[in-house]
Amino acid sequence: MKKNVLIIDDDHDFVYLMERCLRKSEEVGRVDHCANGQEAMHYFNQIQTGNHPSNSEWPAITLLDINMPVMNGFEFLNEFEQLVTQPGSAPFTNKIYMISSSNSKTDTQRAEASSYIEKYIQKPIQCQALLDQVGLSSK
């Protein structure tokens, strides 16, 4: 079964490169994109309520940036935790990777302290290294 991926990042060049990279894996199905945490919350709310126009399940892999306008990665995580811990919510067992150019030790520690973050990945990152980090094989 193919894995759907969500990229939450406001850097369009990075998103384009990551989409191309992810397409090099036969394991990847859909690749969706949200430009900030607020858009991502809307995306997840639609899935949670069964109202997403093209996706009915959580993405298997989410790549989450930290520094974005409107709602940053850490603000998103706070909102996301509230969403997935609501009574009646489907359990969220999929993987979120925080991927950022921030080399702040504080950011790394905050990411690693979150029970929803699988791993903190430093930008820039080469395609094969990213696929390896998130457990995808290349074609």
MDAnalysis code that builds the backbone (N, CA, C; Angstrom):
import MDAnalysis as mda
import numpy as np

u = mda.Universe.empty(417, n_residues=139, atom_resindex=np.repeat(np.arange(139), 3), trajectory=True)
u.add_TopologyAttr("name", ["N", "CA", "C"] * 139)
u.add_TopologyAttr("resid", np.arange(1, 140))
u.add_TopologyAttr("resname", ["MET", "LYS", "LYS", "ASN", "VAL", "LEU", "ILE", "ILE", "ASP", "ASP", "ASP", "HIS", "ASP", "PHE", "VAL", "TYR", "LEU", "MET", "GLU", "ARG", "CYS", "LEU", "ARG", "LYS", "SER", "GLU", "GLU", "VAL", "GLY", "ARG", "VAL", "ASP", "HIS", "CYS", "ALA", "ASN", "GLY", "GLN", "GLU", "ALA", "MET", "HIS", "TYR", "PHE", "ASN", "GLN", "ILE", "GLN", "THR", "GLY", "ASN", "HIS", "PRO", "SER", "ASN", "SER", "GLU", "TRP", "PRO", "ALA", "ILE", "THR", "LEU", "LEU", "ASP", "ILE", "ASN", "MET", "PRO", "VAL", "MET", "ASN", "GLY", "PHE", "GLU", "PHE", "LEU", "ASN", "GLU", "PHE", "GLU", "GLN", "LEU", "VAL", "THR", "GLN", "PRO", "GLY", "SER", "ALA", "PRO", "PHE", "THR", "ASN", "LYS", "ILE", "TYR", "MET", "ILE", "SER", "SER", "SER", "ASN", "SER", "LYS", "THR", "ASP", "THR", "GLN", "ARG", "ALA", "GLU", "ALA", "SER", "SER", "TYR", "ILE", "GLU", "LYS", "TYR", "ILE", "GLN", "LYS", "PRO", "ILE", "GLN", "CYS", "GLN", "ALA", "LEU", "LEU", "ASP", "GLN", "VAL", "GLY", "LEU", "SER", "SER", "LYS"])
u.atoms.positions = np.array([
    [0.843, -1.182, 0.000],
    [0.000, 0.000, 0.000],
    [0.891, 1.249, 0.000],
    [0.555, 2.192, -0.835],
    [1.322, 3.428, -0.955],
    [1.090, 4.324, 0.259],
    [2.136, 5.073, 0.609],
    [2.067, 5.986, 1.746],
    [1.828, 7.401, 1.252],
    [0.807, 8.044, 1.803],
    [0.561, 9.444, 1.490],
    [1.425, 10.314, 2.382],
    [1.883, 11.437, 1.822],
    [2.788, 12.337, 2.526],
    [2.199, 13.745, 2.506],
    [2.349, 14.446, 3.622],
    [1.974, 15.858, 3.709],
    [3.224, 16.658, 4.031],
    [3.477, 17.705, 3.238],
    [4.581, 18.623, 3.503],
    [3.972, 19.921, 4.015],
    [4.377, 20.347, 5.211],
    [3.911, 21.609, 5.790],
    [5.114, 22.546, 5.810],
    [5.180, 23.427, 4.836],
    [6.339, 24.302, 4.686],
    [5.961, 25.459, 3.768],
    [6.458, 26.656, 4.086],
    [6.137, 27.837, 3.286],
    [7.161, 28.110, 2.191],
    [8.235, 27.363, 2.128],
    [9.288, 27.554, 1.129],
    [8.940, 26.745, -0.118],
    [8.438, 27.427, -1.145],
    [7.949, 26.731, -2.343],
    [9.054, 25.967, -3.069],
    [10.277, 26.503, -3.064],
    [11.386, 25.790, -3.697],
    [11.674, 24.484, -2.964],
    [11.691, 24.539, -1.639],
    [11.925, 23.334, -0.845],
    [10.812, 22.312, -1.089],
    [9.575, 22.780, -1.108],
    [8.434, 21.876, -1.337],
    [8.571, 21.197, -2.696],
    [8.918, 21.972, -3.715],
    [9.086, 21.410, -5.063],
    [10.162, 20.323, -5.056],
    [11.308, 20.610, -4.431],
    [12.395, 19.635, -4.378],
    [11.990, 18.394, -3.586],
    [11.272, 18.578, -2.481],
    [10.849, 17.431, -1.681],
    [9.828, 16.576, -2.423],
    [8.917, 17.219, -3.155],
    [7.952, 16.447, -3.944],
    [8.684, 15.593, -4.982],
    [9.648, 16.180, -5.667],
    [10.436, 15.436, -6.660],
    [11.184, 14.287, -5.984],
    [11.757, 14.566, -4.844],
    [12.493, 13.547, -4.098],
    [11.570, 12.403, -3.695],
    [10.445, 12.735, -3.103],
    [9.517, 11.706, -2.628],
    [8.995, 10.836, -3.764],
    [8.846, 11.416, -4.952],
    [8.379, 10.654, -6.117],
    [9.402, 9.601, -6.556],
    [10.628, 9.699, -6.047],
    [11.654, 8.701, -6.376],
    [11.456, 7.413, -5.590],
    [10.508, 7.424, -4.673],
    [10.206, 6.217, -3.905],
    [8.920, 5.592, -4.435],
    [8.989, 4.295, -4.700],
    [7.795, 3.572, -5.150],
    [6.760, 3.440, -4.046],
    [7.170, 3.710, -2.807],
    [6.268, 3.568, -1.665],
    [5.340, 4.772, -1.495],
    [5.619, 5.874, -2.176],
    [4.862, 7.114, -1.981],
    [3.685, 7.184, -2.946],
    [2.522, 7.508, -2.376],
    [1.318, 7.731, -3.177],
    [1.122, 9.220, -3.394],
    [0.148, 9.775, -2.699],
    [-0.149, 11.214, -2.798],
    [0.884, 12.017, -2.029],
    [1.182, 13.205, -2.554],
    [1.979, 14.177, -1.816],
    [1.163, 15.457, -1.782],
    [0.726, 15.842, -0.592],
    [-0.041, 17.077, -0.412],
    [0.849, 18.124, 0.240],
    [0.414, 19.376, 0.153],
    [1.210, 20.490, 0.679],
    [0.313, 21.502, 1.370],
    [0.756, 21.975, 2.516],
    [0.134, 23.102, 3.215],
    [1.247, 24.112, 3.486],
    [0.965, 25.398, 3.307],
    [1.993, 26.428, 3.411],
    [2.267, 26.885, 4.841],
    [1.419, 26.484, 5.786],
    [1.643, 26.869, 7.191],
    [0.798, 25.970, 8.093],
    [1.008, 26.127, 9.378],
    [0.305, 25.294, 10.336],
    [-1.205, 25.447, 10.308],
    [-1.685, 26.653, 10.039],
    [-3.129, 26.880, 9.987],
    [-3.761, 26.101, 8.830],
    [-3.124, 26.147, 7.657],
    [-3.633, 25.365, 6.526],
    [-3.615, 23.874, 6.861],
    [-2.549, 23.444, 7.546],
    [-2.446, 22.034, 7.918],
    [-3.543, 21.632, 8.905],
    [-3.862, 22.512, 9.848],
    [-4.945, 22.207, 10.789],
    [-6.269, 22.065, 10.050],
    [-6.508, 22.916, 9.071],
    [-7.721, 22.809, 8.253],
    [-7.728, 21.450, 7.533],
    [-6.607, 21.079, 6.961],
    [-6.443, 19.798, 6.267],
    [-6.781, 18.635, 7.209],
    [-6.175, 18.628, 8.404],
    [-6.411, 17.544, 9.357],
    [-7.827, 17.558, 9.912],
    [-8.383, 18.748, 10.142],
    [-9.779, 18.831, 10.591],
    [-10.716, 18.223, 9.561],
    [-10.457, 18.490, 8.277],
    [-11.300, 17.916, 7.225],
    [-11.206, 16.392, 7.208],
    [-10.021, 15.872, 7.400],
    [-9.873, 14.410, 7.450],
    [-10.605, 13.852, 8.665],
    [-10.409, 14.504, 9.810],
    [-11.027, 14.052, 11.065],
    [-12.545, 14.005, 10.959],
    [-13.128, 14.978, 10.270],
    [-14.587, 15.039, 10.165],
    [-15.126, 14.331, 8.926],
    [-14.218, 13.762, 8.113],
    [-14.657, 13.063, 6.901],
    [-15.043, 13.997, 5.778],
    [-14.578, 15.242, 5.814],
    [-14.957, 16.225, 4.802],
    [-13.834, 16.621, 3.858],
    [-12.704, 15.915, 3.899],
    [-11.613, 16.260, 2.991],
    [-12.005, 15.806, 1.586],
    [-11.864, 16.673, 0.585],
    [-12.346, 16.327, -0.751],
    [-11.634, 15.155, -1.418],
    [-10.376, 14.882, -1.055],
    [-9.659, 13.825, -1.764],
    [-8.883, 12.873, -0.859],
    [-9.004, 13.033, 0.439],
    [-8.232, 12.191, 1.341],
    [-9.093, 11.832, 2.544],
    [-9.147, 10.551, 2.863],
    [-9.994, 10.126, 3.976],
    [-9.197, 9.573, 5.152],
    [-7.871, 9.588, 5.036],
    [-7.067, 9.064, 6.144],
    [-5.857, 9.961, 6.383],
    [-5.305, 9.840, 7.604],
    [-4.132, 10.615, 7.959],
    [-2.993, 10.302, 6.985],
    [-2.168, 11.292, 6.658],
    [-0.988, 10.968, 5.854],
    [-0.061, 10.071, 6.678],
    [0.577, 9.120, 6.025],
    [1.492, 8.209, 6.723],
    [2.715, 8.959, 7.225],
    [3.139, 9.965, 6.458],
    [4.327, 10.754, 6.797],
    [3.994, 12.228, 6.633],
    [4.354, 13.016, 7.640],
    [4.219, 14.468, 7.560],
    [5.593, 15.083, 7.779],
    [5.979, 15.983, 6.883],
    [7.218, 16.752, 7.017],
    [6.815, 18.145, 7.467],
    [7.229, 18.544, 8.655],
    [6.773, 19.786, 9.290],
    [7.929, 20.754, 9.498],
    [7.822, 21.934, 8.918],
    [8.806, 22.993, 9.132],
    [8.498, 23.689, 10.457],
    [9.477, 24.413, 10.994],
    [9.238, 25.191, 12.215],
    [8.812, 26.605, 11.878],
    [9.656, 27.318, 11.141],
    [9.450, 28.754, 10.915],
    [8.578, 29.002, 9.693],
    [7.309, 29.319, 9.964],
    [6.340, 29.620, 8.911],
    [5.470, 30.775, 9.379],
    [4.922, 31.531, 8.434],
    [3.995, 32.599, 8.828],
    [2.659, 32.019, 9.293],
    [1.850, 32.821, 9.875],
    [0.492, 32.513, 10.330],
    [0.518, 31.578, 11.547],
    [0.996, 30.346, 11.384],
    [1.106, 29.400, 12.490],
    [2.367, 28.563, 12.269],
    [3.314, 28.663, 13.204],
    [4.566, 27.929, 13.028],
    [4.408, 26.453, 13.408],
    [5.478, 25.706, 13.270],
    [5.421, 24.270, 13.513],
    [5.066, 23.890, 14.937],
    [5.604, 24.629, 15.908],
    [5.303, 24.306, 17.305],
    [3.867, 24.684, 17.664],
    [3.382, 25.802, 17.137],
    [1.973, 26.172, 17.356],
    [1.064, 25.121, 16.725],
    [1.445, 24.650, 15.533],
    [0.679, 23.581, 14.894],
    [0.618, 22.349, 15.790],
    [1.755, 21.941, 16.352],
    [1.774, 20.753, 17.206],
    [0.830, 20.888, 18.397],
    [0.765, 22.082, 18.992],
    [-0.157, 22.303, 20.114],
    [-1.601, 22.127, 19.678],
    [-1.966, 22.710, 18.539],
    [-3.335, 22.582, 18.016],
    [-3.623, 21.134, 17.603],
    [-2.652, 20.517, 16.965],
    [-2.806, 19.148, 16.493],
    [-3.061, 18.194, 17.653],
    [-2.321, 18.384, 18.739],
    [-2.510, 17.520, 19.916],
    [-3.942, 17.634, 20.440],
    [-4.486, 18.846, 20.453],
    [-5.873, 19.027, 20.892],
    [-6.836, 18.285, 19.968],
    [-6.563, 18.330, 18.664],
    [-7.431, 17.666, 17.694],
    [-7.429, 16.150, 17.896],
    [-6.258, 15.561, 17.992],
    [-6.187, 14.097, 18.034],
    [-6.486, 13.502, 19.408],
    [-6.598, 14.344, 20.429],
    [-6.955, 13.825, 21.749],
    [-8.413, 14.093, 22.105],
    [-9.186, 14.622, 21.156],
    [-10.618, 14.818, 21.392],
    [-11.297, 13.461, 21.527],
    [-12.315, 13.392, 22.366],
    [-13.056, 12.130, 22.475],
    [-13.598, 11.708, 21.109],
    [-13.442, 10.442, 20.784],
    [-13.942, 9.919, 19.519],
    [-12.984, 10.073, 18.354],
    [-11.825, 10.686, 18.579],
    [-10.849, 10.854, 17.499],
    [-10.221, 9.521, 17.146],
    [-9.960, 9.361, 15.858],
    [-9.230, 8.173, 15.423],
    [-7.810, 8.275, 15.958],
    [-7.237, 7.169, 16.397],
    [-5.871, 7.243, 16.931],
    [-4.883, 7.656, 15.843],
    [-3.968, 8.531, 16.213],
    [-2.953, 8.988, 15.269],
    [-1.675, 8.221, 15.557],
    [-1.317, 7.319, 14.654],
    [-0.121, 6.509, 14.843],
    [0.902, 6.748, 13.737],
    [0.647, 7.733, 12.897],
    [1.532, 7.995, 11.784],
    [2.704, 8.863, 12.218],
    [3.617, 9.160, 11.312],
    [4.873, 9.791, 11.689],
    [4.981, 11.233, 11.211],
    [5.379, 12.109, 12.143],
    [5.650, 13.502, 11.824],
    [7.142, 13.724, 12.017],
    [7.769, 14.229, 10.980],
    [9.194, 14.566, 11.033],
    [9.312, 16.078, 10.976],
    [9.948, 16.661, 11.976],
    [10.185, 18.094, 11.954],
    [11.457, 18.305, 11.147],
    [11.330, 19.087, 10.074],
    [12.451, 19.302, 9.175],
    [12.632, 20.802, 9.039],
    [13.778, 21.292, 9.500],
    [13.958, 22.738, 9.595],
    [15.412, 23.137, 9.380],
    [15.596, 24.382, 8.978],
    [16.946, 24.934, 8.842],
    [17.442, 25.484, 10.175],
    [16.582, 25.499, 11.173],
    [16.981, 25.994, 12.485],
    [18.013, 25.056, 13.100],
    [19.120, 25.641, 13.553],
    [20.110, 24.829, 14.258],
    [20.116, 25.167, 15.746],
    [19.009, 25.752, 16.202],
    [18.849, 26.101, 17.603],
    [18.683, 24.836, 18.442],
    [19.483, 24.724, 19.469],
    [19.383, 23.569, 20.375],
    [18.007, 23.535, 21.039],
    [17.455, 24.713, 21.322],
    [16.125, 24.793, 21.932],
    [15.067, 24.192, 21.013],
    [15.142, 24.527, 19.710],
    [14.177, 23.965, 18.752],
    [14.308, 22.454, 18.673],
    [15.532, 21.973, 18.615],
    [15.768, 20.530, 18.551],
    [15.199, 19.838, 19.787],
    [15.455, 20.400, 20.963],
    [14.964, 19.797, 22.207],
    [13.442, 19.831, 22.277],
    [12.843, 20.946, 21.859],
    [11.364, 21.027, 21.853],
    [10.777, 19.975, 20.930],
    [11.375, 19.817, 19.752],
    [10.876, 18.825, 18.794],
    [10.999, 17.418, 19.368],
    [12.150, 17.120, 19.933],
    [12.383, 15.785, 20.473],
    [11.522, 15.493, 21.706],
    [11.073, 16.535, 22.389],
    [10.223, 16.355, 23.567],
    [8.776, 16.044, 23.195],
    [8.382, 16.342, 21.955],
    [7.004, 16.099, 21.525],
    [6.793, 14.617, 21.246],
    [5.723, 14.088, 21.773],
    [5.410, 12.674, 21.528],
    [4.955, 12.438, 20.087],
    [4.666, 13.496, 19.358],
    [4.205, 13.353, 17.977],
    [5.339, 13.431, 16.964],
    [6.504, 13.910, 17.367],
    [7.625, 14.050, 16.449],
    [8.462, 12.779, 16.474],
    [8.585, 12.172, 15.319],
    [9.399, 10.959, 15.172],
    [10.888, 11.290, 15.199],
    [11.250, 12.398, 14.510],
    [12.659, 12.744, 14.397],
    [12.778, 14.202, 13.950],
    [13.853, 14.851, 14.378],
    [14.188, 16.201, 13.932],
    [15.239, 16.061, 12.831],
    [14.962, 16.638, 11.674],
    [15.860, 16.549, 10.522],
    [16.310, 17.960, 10.155],
    [17.607, 18.128, 10.010],
    [18.198, 19.438, 9.707],
    [18.230, 19.676, 8.194],
    [17.748, 20.853, 7.756],
    [17.911, 21.295, 6.374],
    [19.272, 21.962, 6.261],
    [19.887, 21.993, 5.110],
    [19.483, 21.283, 3.891],
    [19.767, 19.789, 4.014],
    [19.049, 19.026, 3.224],
    [19.230, 17.576, 3.243],
    [19.157, 17.061, 1.810],
    [20.012, 16.126, 1.506],
    [20.013, 15.489, 0.190],
    [18.830, 14.526, 0.097],
    [18.383, 14.293, -1.123],
    [17.207, 13.460, -1.356],
    [17.345, 12.066, -0.740],
    [18.401, 11.353, -1.055],
    [18.532, 9.987, -0.544],
    [18.604, 9.970, 0.973],
    [19.253, 10.978, 1.546],
    [19.329, 11.062, 3.011],
    [17.942, 11.252, 3.608],
    [17.108, 12.079, 2.971],
    [15.742, 12.273, 3.461],
    [14.965, 10.967, 3.385],
    [15.025, 10.300, 2.236],
    [14.304, 9.032, 2.088],
    [14.747, 8.037, 3.157],
    [16.040, 7.987, 3.413],
    [16.555, 7.090, 4.449],
    [16.026, 7.484, 5.834],
    [16.039, 8.780, 6.130],
    [15.606, 9.266, 7.454],
    [14.147, 8.928, 7.731],
    [13.302, 8.990, 6.690],
    [11.864, 8.749, 6.901],
    [11.464, 7.313, 6.558],
    [12.456, 6.468, 6.265],
    [12.190, 5.056, 6.050],
    [11.559, 4.690, 4.727],
    [11.901, 5.444, 3.678],
    [11.381, 5.136, 2.333],
    [12.524, 4.648, 1.465],
    [12.226, 3.712, 0.592],
    [13.242, 3.233, -0.355],
    [13.101, 4.003, -1.658],
    [14.188, 4.099, -2.399],
    [14.140, 4.790, -3.693],
    [13.992, 3.748, -4.804],
    [13.551, 4.212, -5.958],
    [13.338, 3.324, -7.105],
    [14.647, 2.804, -7.631],
])
